[in-house]
Every structure is written in structure tokens, then in C-alpha cells.
């Protein structure tokens, strides 16, 4: 069986950065990591219908900056910024810190929502929960990715499709999805659709082209210096002197003597 690796985790540090950027001492690391997970789960539940692509968290000793990438920024900001203020109050109450915490929330618009796997996945989940036929959902979203300029895509649903008694999975492919190429920009997301027949899993792979340079430089290890092939010989094939085991020298006859020098021919009497 093949071992499946998350496409984003596989490329983190090569062409992708980290969604959380902060440093903490050993005693505070577990607490801050748990806090990050709670923040992301709270925002995903609160902004379920806002077409959110991803969350990014940056920390300083006295401040937290949360960046929300979404296809509907106006839906989150609200009229006059009231939506962001309510979101800040809810986040501070959920975190529940006793010290003074400077919380900043930034809203960034996604330039091309149809090439975001998270937004496509949320749209598919919404259609499946409204009991639309799964084949129509797969074909519609695949066409949407093609028209947006994607290089390839793979969409998969699995579960009791259309209320069938036996669970199965269905896939649709288009283009190419090079999962083993580190330069390939592959956006992946997965999630469940809660239907009356049970949960239906949804997975989305979108290939958006190759990245050369990316956010982070590709770390190249120095090339090791290997010894030349052949025992007792250098790279040119010449002898290096006597062998350690007392045998004949490399590059000389087996008798261990030097070949006689060429003598000039004797003159005719």
C-alpha cells in the first residue's frame, strides 16, 4: 500500500510557508499551540458561510495578528466594520486571557476563489447538504476550475452517495496533478458533508502550476566528496604506491620490479 502524505505538509518549507508564525519557550509552547487550534476551530465554525480560504496567525510578546483570507470580505467586515469588532470581542472572550492582549484582525480578499481548494470544497459540501446529485456537483465544480485557469484537478466524494445502502467513492479527473513534484503548487482540502444519510467525505486537489523560487528558498545540501573508484588508484588510473597488505604496487607488474628502461640500439660494426 502506498503511504499518503498531505500535499501541503509535504511542501511546507520549500514553496509554502507556515500558517502560524511565532516563537515560544518550552514552557509556553503547548499552551500557545492549543490556543492557535482553538482560534482556528472557532473561526471556521463562525465563518462557515463566508468562503474562507485559510487563516494565518502571527504572535509578538503582547499582540496577536490574525489574517483571514476570504472570497467575501464584505460579508465578514459588515456595515461600518461592525462585523470585525464583534469578531474581536468574541475571540477575546474565547481566549480568556487575564493579561492585556492586543488582538488585530486583518481581512484579505482571495484574488481567484475558483482556484482555492478550500472554497471549492465548502461549495461542494453546501450543494451535497442541499441534496443535489453528486455527479452534477462534481462536474460543475470541475468546469469551474477549468474556466478559472487551473492546470489540473481531482475531485472525490465517498460515502452513501444519493442515499445508497452501500458506501462507495466516485472521482473525476482533469489535467495532471503531480503529487511527487516539490515545485508543483497543489492546493488540497478535505471535509465532511453532513447529510440525512450520513457523512459524505469530500476531497479536492487543484494543480495551479509550478513555483520557482517561492516564499522560501530551496535548501541545497553540499555535495559529498566521494573517494575515486578503484583500489590504490587515483582518478586518472595511475598507481599510488605500495598496497597496505604487502602485495604488489598498483600499476606495476606482479613481480614487484620496475620494467627495464629502453636501451639504445647497438651500433653496427
C-alpha positions in Angstrom: 0.0 0.0 0.0 1.2 3.5 -0.8 1.7 6.0 2.0 -0.4 9.1 1.6 1.3 12.4 2.5 -0.6 15.7 2.8 0.3 17.8 -0.2 0.7 21.0 1.8 2.7 19.4 4.6 5.0 17.8 2.0 5.9 21.2 0.5 6.0 23.3 3.7 9.4 24.9 3.9 10.0 24.5 0.2 7.4 26.5 -1.7 4.9 27.1 1.2 5.3 29.0 4.5 3.8 28.1 7.9 0.3 29.2 8.7 1.4 30.1 12.3 4.5 32.3 12.7 5.7 32.8 16.3 8.3 31.6 18.8 7.8 30.5 22.4 9.8 29.0 25.2 9.4 25.3 26.1 7.0 26.0 29.0 4.6 28.1 26.9 4.7 26.2 23.6 2.0 23.7 24.3 -0.4 26.4 25.7 0.1 28.7 22.6 -0.3 25.8 20.2 -3.6 24.8 21.8 -4.7 28.4 21.7 -4.0 28.5 17.9 -6.0 25.4 17.3 -9.0 26.8 19.3 -8.8 30.1 17.4 -8.9 28.3 14.0 -11.7 26.0 15.0 -13.7 28.9 16.4 -13.2 31.0 13.2 -14.0 28.0 10.9 -17.3 27.5 12.7 -18.2 31.2 13.0 -17.3 32.0 9.3 -18.7 28.8 7.8 -20.6 30.6 5.0 -18.0 33.3 4.3 -15.9 31.3 1.7 -12.8 31.4 3.9 -9.6 30.1 2.2 -7.2 30.0 5.2 -6.2 31.6 8.5 -2.7 32.9 9.4 -1.6 33.7 13.0 1.4 35.8 13.9 2.4 36.5 17.5 4.6 39.0 19.3 5.1 39.1 23.1 2.0 41.3 23.6 0.0 41.1 20.4 -1.8 38.5 18.1 -2.4 39.3 14.5 -5.0 37.1 12.7 -5.2 37.3 8.9 -8.3 35.9 7.3 -8.2 35.1 3.5 -11.7 35.0 2.1 -13.6 35.4 -1.1 -16.3 37.5 0.6 -14.5 40.2 2.7 -17.6 42.5 2.9 -19.6 39.6 4.5 -17.1 39.5 7.4 -16.4 43.2 7.8 -20.1 44.1 7.9 -21.6 47.6 7.7 -19.2 50.2 9.0 -16.8 47.5 10.4 -19.2 46.2 13.0 -18.7 42.6 11.9 -14.9 42.8 12.7 -15.5 44.4 16.1 -17.9 41.7 17.1 -15.5 39.1 15.9 -12.7 40.6 18.0 -14.9 40.6 21.2 -15.9 37.0 20.6 -12.2 36.0 20.1 -11.0 37.8 23.3 -13.8 36.2 25.3 -13.0 32.7 23.9 -9.2 33.1 24.6 -10.0 34.3 28.1 -6.5 35.8 29.0 -6.1 37.7 32.2 -3.3 40.0 30.8 -4.0 42.8 28.4 -4.0 41.3 24.9 -3.7 43.4 21.7 -5.7 41.5 19.1 -5.6 42.5 15.5 -7.8 41.0 12.7 -7.0 41.6 9.1 -9.3 40.7 6.2 -7.6 39.8 2.8 -9.6 39.1 -0.4 -8.7 36.0 -2.3 -7.9 37.0 -5.9 -9.2 33.8 -7.7 -11.6 31.9 -5.5 -12.2 29.2 -8.1 -8.6 28.0 -7.7 -8.8 27.7 -3.9 -9.4 24.1 -2.8 -10.9 25.2 0.5 -13.5 27.4 -1.2 -14.4 24.7 -3.8 -14.7 22.1 -1.0 -17.1 24.3 1.0 -19.2 24.9 -2.1 -19.4 21.2 -2.8 -20.4 20.5 0.8 -23.1 23.1 0.7 -24.5 21.6 -2.5 -24.4 18.0 -1.2 -26.2 19.0 2.0 -28.9 20.5 -0.1 -29.3 17.0 -1.6 -28.1 17.9 -5.1 -27.0 14.9 -7.2 -23.3 14.2 -6.5 -22.4 13.7 -10.2 -23.7 17.2 -11.1 -21.8 18.7 -8.2 -18.5 17.1 -9.3 -18.9 18.1 -13.0 -20.0 21.7 -12.2 -17.0 22.3 -9.9 -14.6 20.7 -12.3 -15.8 23.0 -15.0 -15.4 26.0 -12.7 -11.7 25.1 -12.0 -11.1 24.7 -15.8 -12.5 28.1 -16.6 -10.5 29.7 -13.8 -7.2 28.6 -15.4 -6.2 25.6 -13.4 -3.6 23.2 -14.8 -5.3 20.1 -13.3 -7.7 18.9 -10.7 -9.1 15.8 -8.9 -12.3 15.8 -7.0 -13.5 12.9 -4.9 -16.6 12.1 -2.8 -17.1 9.0 -0.7 -20.0 7.7 1.4 -23.6 6.8 1.0 -24.0 8.7 -2.3 -27.6 9.6 -3.2 -28.7 7.6 -0.2 -27.4 4.2 -1.4 -27.2 1.3 1.0 -23.6 0.6 0.3 -21.0 3.3 0.6 -18.6 3.9 -2.3 -16.4 6.6 -3.7 -16.5 8.5 -7.0 -13.7 10.6 -8.6 -13.4 12.9 -11.5 -10.0 13.9 -13.1 -8.9 16.6 -15.4 -5.3 17.6 -16.5 -2.4 16.5 -14.3 -1.8 16.5 -10.5 1.9 15.8 -9.9 1.9 14.9 -6.2 5.6 13.9 -6.1 7.0 17.1 -7.6 8.0 19.6 -4.9 7.8 22.5 -7.3 4.1 21.8 -8.1 1.7 24.2 -6.4 -1.1 21.8 -5.3 -3.8 23.1 -3.1 -5.6 20.3 -1.1 -8.6 20.4 1.2 -10.9 17.8 2.7 -14.0 17.9 4.8 -17.3 16.1 5.6 -20.8 16.9 4.3 -23.5 16.2 6.9 -26.4 14.7 5.1 -29.5 12.8 6.3 -28.0 9.6 5.1 -24.7 10.1 7.0 -21.4 11.9 6.4 -20.0 12.2 2.9 -16.3 12.9 2.6 -15.1 15.5 0.1 -11.5 15.8 -1.1 -10.2 18.4 -3.6 -6.8 18.6 -5.3 -6.1 21.6 -7.6 -2.8 21.9 -9.5 -2.0 25.6 -10.1 1.3 25.3 -11.9 5.0 25.2 -10.8 6.6 27.6 -8.4 10.3 28.6 -9.0 11.7 30.5 -6.0 8.5 30.5 -3.9 8.2 32.0 -0.5 11.1 30.1 1.0 14.4 29.3 -0.8 15.0 25.6 -1.5 17.8 24.5 0.8 20.5 22.7 -1.1 22.8 20.4 0.8 26.6 20.4 -0.1 27.5 17.6 -2.4 29.6 14.9 -0.6 33.1 14.2 -1.8 33.3 10.5 -2.7 36.6 8.6 -3.0 37.6 7.7 -6.5 36.8 4.3 -7.7 39.4 1.6 -7.8 41.7 0.4 -5.0 45.1 2.0 -4.9 44.5 4.2 -8.0 43.7 7.9 -8.4 41.1 9.5 -10.6 43.4 9.2 -13.7 44.1 5.5 -13.1 47.7 5.9 -12.1 49.4 4.0 -9.3 49.6 5.4 -5.8 52.5 3.3 -4.3 52.6 0.0 -2.4 49.5 -1.6 -1.1 48.9 -1.9 2.7 48.6 -5.7 2.6 52.2 -6.1 1.3 51.1 -7.0 -2.2 52.5 -5.6 -5.4 52.2 -1.9 -6.0 49.3 -0.7 -8.1 50.1 0.0 -11.7 53.3 -2.2 -11.7 53.9 -5.8 -12.8 53.1 -8.6 -10.4 56.8 -9.3 -9.8 57.3 -6.0 -8.0 60.2 -4.9 -10.2 60.4 -1.9 -12.4 60.3 -2.6 -16.1 63.8 -2.2 -17.7 64.5 1.1 -19.3 64.7 1.2 -23.1 68.4 0.9 -24.1 69.6 2.5 -27.3 70.2 0.0 -30.1 73.9 -1.2 -30.5 75.7 0.4 -33.4 76.6 -1.9 -36.3 80.2 -2.9 -36.5 
